[in-house]
Amino acid sequence: MQKFFIIVVLIVVSCLKAKSQKVNVKDEFQFAQGQLSLMLNEIDQISAGKLVSPRTIENGRLKMTDAGNWTSGFFPGMLWYLYEFTGDDRWKIEAQRFTNYLKGQQYNKGTHDLGFMIYGSFGHGYKLTNDSSYRTVLVNAAKSLSTRFHQVPGLIQSWEHLPQFTYPVIIDNMMNLELLFEASKITGDSSFYKIAVKHADLTLKNAFRKDYSSYHVIDYDPKDGSVIKKTTHQGFADESSWARGQAWGLYGFTMCFRETGDTAYLNLARHIAKFILNNPKIPKDMVPYWDYDDPAIPLSPKDVSAAAITASALFELAVHTQDDYYKQKAQQILKSLSKRYKANKNEDKGFLLLHSTGHKPYNSEIDAPIIYADYYYLEALIRSQDNHLKERY
């Protein structure tokens, strides 16, 4: 009898501990509604002309960007998440307003970031409203993105404007493939799918080290497809592991498994997750420093955005692997973000999270709130709900 009682107590304690590790999603979305209401007021007071989307706080003021900035899709995406969670038409109306500001970007062939910009805004809107005009924008954006793909070297080119590179491809680009997969499903045109798979395959082949950390930039020779150099543009050093880059890789290859069923992508995602979660340089609170190999650690700035992206990716990885370990780690990250890194209520210009790092080598957005950290935080909160990912994917 005593043994049975002890077992029961242990089970109860275990359940209570597991519950305590979970973030109250309803409370967090209530907080988000208040903060985004504040941000909308800020935007309406200062926004004019081509500045359509908030990005960060600079010199104590809300910094806005134009529609062509790679971060422009995150704010409308957040508004769509609020509408998805609450069902309140107020958020739908605002999401439609800020999404429509980006409509012209469907024809932008000068950026590899159309996935961030268009899928994050019109993609979410399409899933929630089935608006046929949104579908058209998604397909046109995928066509524009496809123009940046060349059979040799077989990847989507990231930049043209940096003279130190010939045909650079960055790990971030994995995130833009979701737009191509979506366009393929909408149209039945397999060319979008084939481009995404070719890009993912060569990234898998060339962008990762033996420990499954990734380089930031792989520079290719467009004549024969050979690798010219493996380097960085945002990390501490060419051979260092830039934290947000590791998160992009985890998220991107988890998504690619979802869209293709190719277990090579799933296996890579698991290896990347192991590198992140078992890294000796990751703090106890699971929020990484901006680069795992910065010799200034622990005096180095952290990157909350990398943690939020990682949490979101881990929730999906848990579904595909049926391994609750990833879910538990994602919950741990969310709990840490909600307790230690959240903005002050009704302050900080309406941002949700503080202490991200944008571009450390350029001394840009250091220890700052950044809109994409907030976006992936909301996404992770939605994904943390039981069965959400199973129902969506």
C-alpha atoms as one frame of an Amber mdcrd trajectory, in Angstrom:
protein
   0.000   0.000   0.000   2.798   2.388   0.895   4.568   1.571  -2.380   1.359
   2.293  -4.327   0.959   5.628  -2.511   4.526   6.628  -3.375   3.934   5.814
  -7.056   0.773   7.915  -7.105   2.585  10.844  -5.475   5.402  10.618  -8.014
   2.925  10.597 -10.883   1.100  13.631  -9.496   4.359  15.509  -8.917   5.502
  14.633 -12.431   2.234  15.898 -13.929   2.391  19.125 -11.925   5.998  19.665
 -12.988   5.107  19.107 -16.643   2.205  21.531 -16.342   4.426  24.134 -14.703
   6.748  23.987 -17.704   3.964  25.015 -20.059   3.260  28.613 -20.944  -0.318
  29.812 -20.578  -1.046  30.426 -24.248  -4.266  32.314 -23.563  -2.493  34.735
 -21.234   0.317  35.275 -23.736  -2.120  36.079 -26.526  -3.963  38.445 -24.223
  -0.659  40.192 -23.631   0.033  40.187 -27.380  -3.319  41.789 -28.141  -2.555
  44.640 -25.773   0.934  45.125 -27.140  -0.105  45.043 -30.789  -2.904  47.489
 -30.058  -0.224  49.806 -28.709   1.952  49.187 -31.758  -0.917  49.960 -34.134
  -1.421  53.279 -32.371   2.288  54.020 -32.698   2.221  53.164 -36.394  -0.817
  55.326 -37.105   0.915  58.288 -35.477   4.199  58.038 -37.367   3.675  56.015
 -40.523   3.647  57.890 -43.773   4.437  57.193 -47.400   6.357  54.003 -48.079
   6.989  52.943 -44.479   4.484  50.178 -43.828   5.844  47.691 -41.302   7.496
  47.925 -37.856  10.915  46.352 -37.368  12.617  47.455 -34.128  13.165  50.346
 -31.727  15.944  52.734 -32.676  16.965  55.725 -30.570  13.824  55.271 -28.502
  11.517  55.394 -31.519   9.624  52.762 -33.460  11.551  52.030 -36.641   9.442
  51.296 -39.709  10.463  49.692 -43.011   9.174  49.793 -46.539   7.392  46.904
 -48.257  10.587  45.704 -49.910  12.406  45.049 -46.646  12.862  41.352 -45.865
  11.090  41.794 -42.521   7.934  43.405 -43.940   5.803  40.254 -43.789   6.231
  39.500 -40.112   3.895  42.133 -38.685   0.930  41.220 -40.914   1.724  37.603
 -40.104   1.436  38.367 -36.401  -1.931  40.011 -36.991  -3.107  36.897 -38.813
  -1.969  34.793 -35.848  -4.019  36.988 -33.515  -7.034  36.525 -35.762  -6.448
  32.768 -35.918  -6.248  32.455 -32.137  -9.008  34.872 -31.137 -11.421  34.788
 -34.063 -11.835  38.536 -33.544 -12.580  40.289 -36.846 -10.714  43.345 -35.620
  -7.447  41.477 -36.137  -8.581  40.176 -39.504  -9.240  43.724 -40.705  -5.842
  44.907 -39.518  -4.141  41.861 -41.008  -5.780  42.548 -44.357  -4.696  46.187
 -44.210  -1.024  45.460 -43.566  -0.961  42.466 -45.886  -2.247  44.543 -48.781
   0.609  47.005 -48.340   2.898  44.237 -49.618   0.906  43.315 -52.711   3.384
  44.879 -55.122   6.171  42.651 -53.829   4.753  39.670 -55.699   6.696  40.944
 -58.713   9.925  41.694 -56.855  12.654  39.619 -58.499  15.450  41.410 -56.665
  15.204  39.491 -53.385  15.367  35.893 -52.215  13.231  36.784 -49.180   9.790
  36.625 -50.810   8.960  33.656 -48.610   9.412  35.747 -45.488   7.589  38.689
 -47.047   4.731  37.070 -48.962   4.198  33.665 -47.393   4.312  35.174 -43.909
   1.544  37.607 -44.856  -0.517  36.437 -47.838   0.189  32.776 -47.055  -1.357
  33.016 -43.616  -4.213  35.085 -44.946  -4.943  32.529 -47.645  -5.073  29.639
 -45.162  -7.523  31.525 -42.961  -9.752  33.172 -45.589  -9.302  31.208 -48.831
  -9.218  34.580 -50.581  -8.537  33.865 -54.276  -6.675  37.155 -54.696  -4.209
  36.010 -52.038  -3.702  32.782 -53.945  -2.802  34.779 -57.054  -0.237  36.814
 -55.126   1.364  33.651 -53.735   1.737  32.131 -57.185   3.136  35.310 -58.730
   5.598  35.668 -55.853   6.740  32.078 -56.371   7.296  32.833 -60.048   9.370
  35.876 -59.115  11.412  33.882 -56.607  11.982  31.161 -59.216  13.773  33.617
 -61.481  16.592  33.658 -58.947  17.178  29.939 -59.486  19.664  28.827 -62.127
  20.262  25.235 -63.203  23.941  25.804 -62.520  24.695  25.831 -59.643  21.139
  24.628 -58.880  20.190  26.991 -56.047  18.348  30.259 -55.499  20.828  33.118
 -55.409  20.661  35.208 -52.244  22.455  38.453 -53.130  23.939  40.350 -56.049
  25.001  43.534 -54.296  27.981  42.316 -52.242  31.200  42.364 -54.298  32.974
  39.789 -52.122  30.639  37.061 -53.373  30.024  35.528 -56.800  26.834  33.459
 -56.323  26.113  33.469 -52.571  23.511  31.226 -50.977  22.743  31.751 -47.287
  21.232  29.279 -44.828  18.358  31.738 -44.276  17.189  30.926 -47.804  15.812
  27.581 -46.604  12.952  29.553 -45.062  11.806  30.876 -48.445  11.239  27.428
 -49.935   7.862  27.113 -48.215   6.460  29.655 -50.687   7.519  27.417 -53.580
   5.986  24.313 -52.026   2.738  26.213 -51.473   2.646  27.464 -55.080   3.186
  23.919 -56.337   0.206  22.688 -54.317  -1.976  25.573 -55.481  -1.161  25.256
 -59.183  -0.124  21.644 -59.645   3.024  22.982 -61.316   5.865  20.737 -60.180
   8.566  23.171 -61.307   8.234  25.105 -58.034   8.579  21.874 -56.059  11.632
  20.766 -58.033  13.408  24.071 -57.468  12.783  23.876 -53.725  14.026  20.283
 -53.521  17.137  20.970 -55.598  17.988  23.941 -53.406  17.434  21.944 -50.211
  19.496  18.989 -51.457  22.527  21.112 -52.305  22.222  23.055 -49.045  22.176
  19.750 -47.169  25.251  18.628 -49.105  27.362  21.765 -48.833  26.288  23.963
 -45.923  26.885  21.678 -42.926  29.940  20.666 -40.957  30.579  17.241 -39.410
  28.974  18.359 -36.147  25.866  19.491 -38.111  26.391  23.157 -37.470  25.942
  25.227 -40.619  27.928  27.841 -42.438  26.119  31.098 -43.072  27.172  31.638
 -46.702  28.186  29.192 -49.424  29.581  30.988 -52.452  29.220  29.056 -55.704
  30.771  29.286 -59.146  27.833  29.833 -61.534  29.848  28.346 -64.394  30.277
  24.829 -63.033  28.440  24.800 -59.681  31.571  24.237 -57.604  31.920  25.750
 -54.148  34.230  28.776 -54.139  34.222  29.314 -50.388  32.292  28.670 -47.197
  32.091  31.782 -45.107  29.902  34.128 -43.069  28.395  37.568 -43.347  26.593
  37.795 -40.015  28.424  35.353 -37.760  31.531  35.847 -35.625  33.844  34.008
 -38.026  33.732  31.795 -41.097  33.973  28.633 -38.994  31.746  29.828 -36.146
  28.113  28.868 -35.624  25.848  31.894 -35.948  22.892  31.162 -33.665  20.047
  32.362 -35.862  21.552  30.503 -38.807  21.324  27.230 -36.887  17.680  28.002
 -36.125  16.928  28.743 -39.794  18.419  25.390 -40.753  16.418  23.483 -38.138
  13.173  25.144 -39.149  13.831  24.919 -42.894  14.690  21.237 -43.047  11.851
  20.286 -40.697   9.493  22.107 -43.070  11.078  20.409 -46.094  10.399  16.994
 -44.569   6.778  17.993 -44.067   6.449  18.994 -47.709   8.376  16.090 -49.280
   8.477  13.170 -46.860  12.214  12.824 -47.548  13.743  11.310 -44.408  17.147
  12.801 -45.264  15.680  16.182 -44.320  14.189  14.816 -41.105  17.456  13.168
 -40.100  19.339  16.408 -40.713  16.796  18.345 -38.656  17.316  15.947 -35.757
  21.073  16.380 -35.978  20.742  20.181 -36.033  18.426  20.017 -33.010  21.028
  17.918 -31.177  23.738  20.463 -31.988  21.597  23.283 -30.595  20.118  21.573
 -27.555  23.312  19.862 -26.411  25.658  22.712 -27.191  27.961  23.387 -24.232
  27.690  27.122 -24.919  23.903  27.324 -24.638  22.798  28.889 -21.325  20.516
  27.128 -18.862  17.623  29.318 -19.967  17.984  27.929 -23.534  18.326  31.377
 -25.125  21.592  31.295 -27.090  24.223  33.935 -27.436  24.224  35.467 -30.908
  27.032  33.126 -32.016  27.891  29.884 -30.250  31.604  30.498 -30.815  31.928
  34.111 -29.776  34.946  34.157 -27.401  33.279  36.958 -25.429  30.681  34.533
 -24.016  29.207  34.985 -21.377  29.540  38.725 -21.936  28.256  38.377 -25.483
  24.716  39.531 -26.423  21.985  36.937 -26.675  19.596  36.400 -29.562  16.019
  35.868 -28.463  14.948  35.569 -32.103  17.066  32.426 -32.501  15.361  30.912
 -29.457  11.861  31.722 -30.733  12.577  30.243 -34.175  14.059  27.141 -32.563
  11.038  26.659 -30.298   8.641  26.882 -33.227  10.689  24.397 -35.241  10.948
  21.955 -32.329   7.183  21.794 -31.914   6.868  20.684 -35.526   9.819  18.314
 -35.273   8.123  16.655 -32.292   5.086  15.883 -34.463   7.085  14.397 -37.336
   9.312  12.298 -35.070   6.627  11.512 -32.459   9.281  12.349 -29.893   8.057
  14.396 -26.933  11.631  15.332 -26.076  11.511  18.067 -28.713   8.174  19.287
 -27.437   9.481  19.469 -23.882  12.508  21.470 -25.004  10.299  23.819 -26.997
   8.105  24.344 -23.951  11.197  25.055 -21.880  12.295  27.739 -24.338   8.832
  29.317 -24.415   8.684  29.351 -20.638  12.043  31.084 -20.495  11.045  33.675
 -23.086   7.794  34.457 -21.301   9.435  34.802 -17.889  12.789  36.429 -18.649
  12.677  38.195 -21.988   9.210  39.667 -22.366   8.654  43.363 -22.973   7.004
  45.520 -20.349   3.228  45.579 -20.593   1.963  48.654 -22.464   5.556  49.743
 -23.109   8.408  49.088 -25.555   6.356  50.401 -28.496   4.206  47.277 -28.463
   6.905  44.666 -29.029   6.511  41.321 -27.263  10.120  40.271 -26.643  13.370
  42.073 -25.915  17.077  41.165 -26.264  17.460  39.974 -29.855  20.543  40.513
 -31.994  20.136  41.492 -35.616  23.535  41.982 -37.273  26.347  41.988 -34.725
  29.287  42.497 -37.138  27.591  45.656 -38.435  26.678  46.726 -34.884  23.021
  46.765 -35.924  20.055  45.925 -33.672  22.097  44.698 -30.720  20.105  43.734
 -27.604  16.924  45.028 -29.225  13.336  44.008 -29.841  12.992  42.773 -33.429
   9.726  41.964 -35.167  10.669  38.478 -36.366  11.380  37.348 -32.799   7.802
  38.308 -31.918   6.427  36.575 -35.009   8.057  33.230 -34.255   7.112  33.568
 -30.590   3.431  33.784 -31.539   3.858  30.941 -34.013   5.494  28.786 -31.351
   2.676  29.579 -28.902   0.080  28.478 -31.449   2.060  25.357 -32.279   2.370
  24.507 -28.582  -1.339  23.738 -28.412  -2.069  20.026 -28.467  -2.882  18.660
 -31.926  -2.516  22.030 -33.632   0.287  20.907 -35.918  -1.367  17.563 -36.594
  -4.520  19.360 -37.697  -2.665  21.875 -39.882  -0.022  19.593 -41.364
